[in-house]
Amino acid sequence: MDTGGFGGRAARVSALRTGLVAGLALGLAAGGAAAQAWPAKPVRLLVGFPVGGAADILARLHASRLQDAIGQTIVVDNRGGAGGVIATELAARAAADGYTLLFTSLPHVINPPLYRKVGYHPVRDFQPVTLLVNVPLLMAVPTAQPLKTVKDVIALAKAGPGKVNYGSAGNGSSSHLAMEMFKSMAAVDIQHIPYKGTGPLITDLLSGQVSLTIASIVPLIPHVRAGKLRPVAVSGVKRSGTLPDVPTIAESGVPGYDMTNWFGILAPAGLPEPILGRLDETLRRIVAAPDVREVYAQQGADPVGAGPEAFARIIAADIPKWDRVVRQSGARVD
């Protein structure tokens, strides 16, 4: 029984406050110590897509620069499959200590409505670090194909519904939904052939096994420059600085069409603020470096360098947008 009256209660409240302050100070000190020690060992960068695609190419570019900046090895760990879900679930379950990061893109917000069940929440389970670049997609065909414009594609598809096919990087990938959105807005029927990543897709595209694709501009650019693929149109609201003579899909007969992929780095939720701050500052310096921007230009990527708060707002805005696109397209993976 409490017999101490007001004075006893006041003493206990004072002791509790003292304990809380001390606990907070110890927590901050521990977080600061962890940040000062970080990185004391190699850092794993999970990538949810196979070698050869845009995510892999861009992940390795930034991993190389980040490794030089922090003085520790960055191990790029490709865990392809399920449109990036496998790597994302691994990242969501990892310790929030700065030693596991996720290189991710638009499928991060597309997958939850696309799959019946995913083992992560795109907001609650992650701490946005830095949005690095935006990358438009490119509609492209083998040069042996007679198709040269978006209107050619639409005309051919309407002349033989279901006879024209397209390849994507896989069910639920950005290239899949980009074409499904195109089909819906252009009112055409084009057969879908999913691949396990952009690399295998490009192999069959070059050989003429598939008629066309809308895929990330990054892995397609070398084949365009080599004269093996013909660029038809870009997917964003503006033309690409890398291919300024190639029109957008919107200006080529499908008004309002817009599909731009973003690429950035997330960490498991709860990443200590000092580590988050150091990572973001370092990554934004990398994005701003002239030699890195030169590589972006070669790859068709547009530099962004948005920090945690801005990146979080973009993710939050994209969730309802792509939920609508997935529902309207009728796309399901399982």
N, C-alpha and C positions, 0 to 999 in steps of 0.2 A: 504494500500500500504506500501511496505517496504521502508523506507527512511533511515534506519540505515546503509546501505552500508556494507562493509566487516566486520567492527567492530560489527555491530548489529548481522550479521549472526554468527560471531564467538562467540558472547555472548550467542546466542540461542543454538548453538551446544554444548557449554560448559555446559549450563544449562541442556540440554537434557542428556548429558553424566553423569552429576552429578545425575540426576533423575534415570537413568538406574542403575548406581552403587548402589544408595540408595535402589532402588527397589530390585535389586539382593541381597543385603545384608539383606533386610527385609525378602525376600523369603528364603534365607539360614537359617536365624535365626528362621523363622517359622518352616522350615523343621527340624532343630535341636531340637527345642522345642517339636515338635510332636514326634520325635524319643525318646527324653528323657522321655516323658510321656508314650510312648508305652511300654507295653500294660497296659492300664488303665481299661480294661474291658475284658470279655471273647472273644476269637478268634474263629471264625467259620471255620472249615476245611471241605469243600465240597468234597464228594466222589461220583463219578458218577456211582457206582455199588452197588448192594444190599449187605446186611450183609452175610458173609460167604465165599465170594470170596477172591482172592488174594489181590485186591485193599483194601478191607475192613480190612482184617487181618493186612496188612502192615501199612495202615493208622492209625489204632488204636495203633499199636506198637509205631510209631513215635509221635503220638499225646500225648501219655502218657509221653514219655520222654521229649518232648518239653514243656509240661505243667509244669513238675517239674523244667525245666531249666529257664523258664521265669516267673514263679510264678503266672500264670493266667490260668483259665480253657480253655481247647481246646475242643470245642463242635464239635464232628464228626457228620456231617449232610449228611446221605446217601440219594442221589437223583438219584436212579437208573432209567434206561430207556434210550432208543435210543442210546445204546452203549456209554454212558457217555456224550452225547450231552446236556442233560437237565442241569446237574450240571455245565458243561463248560460254557453254555450260561449265567447261573446265575452269575458265577464268572466274566465273561467278563463285565457284567453290574454293578458289585459291585464297591463301592468306593475304591480308591487305598490308603487305610489308614492303611493297615496291619491287619485289623480285619476280612477280608475274604480271605482265601487261598484255593487253589484247589490242592487236591491230585490226580495226573493224571498219565496216562501211555500211551502206544503206540497208543491207539485209538484216542488220541488227534490229531495226524497227519493223521490217517487213515480215520477219519470220513468225512472231507471236500470233498474228491473225492467219498466217498461212498454214501453220502446223496445228494439229489438234491439241498438242501439248508440248511445251518447251520447258526445260528445267531452269529457267531464269526469267527475271523481270527486267526489261531494258532500261528502266530508270532506277528502281530500288536497289538492284544488286551491283550497280556500277558507279564509279566516280569518273566523270569525264575529265580528261587531262588536256588534250589539245586536238582540235580539228585542223588537220594539216593542209589538205588540198580538196578542191572540187574537180571532178573529172566527168566530162560529157561522154555519152555513148555515141557510137558511130554505126550508122546503117551502111553495110558494105557487102559487096558481091564479088565472086571470082571474076577476073577480067575476061574470061571466056564467055561469061553471061552477057546477053545483050542489054540487060537492064542498066539504065544510066541515071534515072531520076525517080523520085518518090511516085510521081504520076505513072511511070512505067510499071513500078511494082504493083500499084493499085489496079491498073488496067489488066495486067497479067493475072492477078489474083481473081479479079471479077470475071475474067474470061474462062477460068477453070477453077471454080471453088474447091479448095482442098488439094489441088494438084501441085501448088507451089509450097515448098517447105522452108522452114528456117531452123537454124540451130541456136541453142542457148547454152549457157554455162551450167545449166541444171535446173530442175524444177524449183521454182521459187527464187531463182537468182534475179539480179537486177535486169539481166538481158532477157530473161523469160517474161517478166512483168512489163518491161519496156515494149516488147513486141505485142503482148496481149493488150496493152493500152493502145498501141497503134492499130491493131485489128479492130478494136471496139470503136475508136474514133474515126477510122477510115471505112468502117463497115465492110471488111473483107474477111475471107476465110483462108488462113494460111496454116499448114500443118506444122506442129511443133515436134522437133527432135531434140530432146535434152541430152546433154553430155555431162561428164563428171569433171567439170572445170573448163576454163577457156582454152587451155592448151590443146586438148583433144578436139574441141570444136574447131579451132583454127586449122588443124590438120585436115579435117574433112571438108572444111570450107575451101581450102586451097586446092583440094583435089576435085572439087565440084560435086561432092557427095551431098552437100546441102546447097540450096539456092542462094540464101542470104542470111544475114544476122544483124541484130542490133546488139553490140557488145561494147565493153569499155574501149575507149580509143587507145589506151596505153599499149596493149599487146598487138593491136591491129596496125598501128602506125608503121612499124618496120616493113610490113608486107605491102602497105600502100606505097611506101617509098621505093620498094623493090619492084613495083609494077605488077605484083601478083594479085592484089585486091584493088577494086575500084570503090572509092568512097562515094556514097550516094547522098547522105545527109547526116548532120549531127543532131543530137537529141535535145540540146539545151535551148534556152530562150535567145541565146546569141551565138553567132558563129565562133568557131574555135580559132584562136590566134595561130595555132599550128597549121590549120587547114582553112585559111581565110576565104578561099574560093568555093568552099563546099557550103551549100545553104543549110539552113535548119529544116527539120521536118515541118515545123510550124509554117514556115514561109513557102513550103513546097506543096501545099495542098491539104495539110491537116492543121488548121488554125487552133491555137491553144495548146498544142502538144509541148510537153516539157518533162524531161527526165534527166536529172543530173545526179550522179553518184558522189558521195563524199567519203573521205578516208581520214580516220583519226585514231587516236590511242585512248583507250579506257583502262582503268584499274579497278580491282575489286573495291566495293564500297567500304569506306572506313580508312582509306589510305591517309596516313598522317599528313597534316597540312604542310609541314616543312618539306617532306619528300614530294608532295604534289606541286608545291611552288617551284622547287628546283627542276623537276621534270618539265613542267610547262615552260619555264623560262628558257631552259636549254633547247627544247623542241622548237620554240618560236624563233630562237636565234638560228636554228638550222633552216627553218622555212625561209628566213630572210637572207640567207647567205647567197651571194651572187652565183657561185658555182652550182648550188642546188637548184636555184631558179632556172639556170641554163638547162639542167637535166629535165626540170618540169616542162619547159618549153619544147624540148625534144620529144617528150612523152605525151604532150597534149594535156597536161594537168595545169590547173589554175591555183596558185598559192593562196592560202587563206590565213593560217596561223591564229585561229580563234582560241581563246583560253577557256578554262573550265566552265565559267558561267555562261558564256556565249554558246559554247558547244552544247551545254545542257538545254538551253532554250531551243536550239535547232532540233535536237533529238525529241524534245517534248512536242514541238510543232509538227514533226514528221510522223509521229505515231498515228494521230487521227487521219492525216492525209492518206497514208498508205494502207490503213485499215479500210478506208473507202475504196481505194483502187483494187485491193485484193478481193473485197466482197463483190464489187461490180464486175470484175473479170471472171469471177467464179473459180479462180485458181485454188486448188488444194493440193497438198503434197501427200497427206496420209488420211 
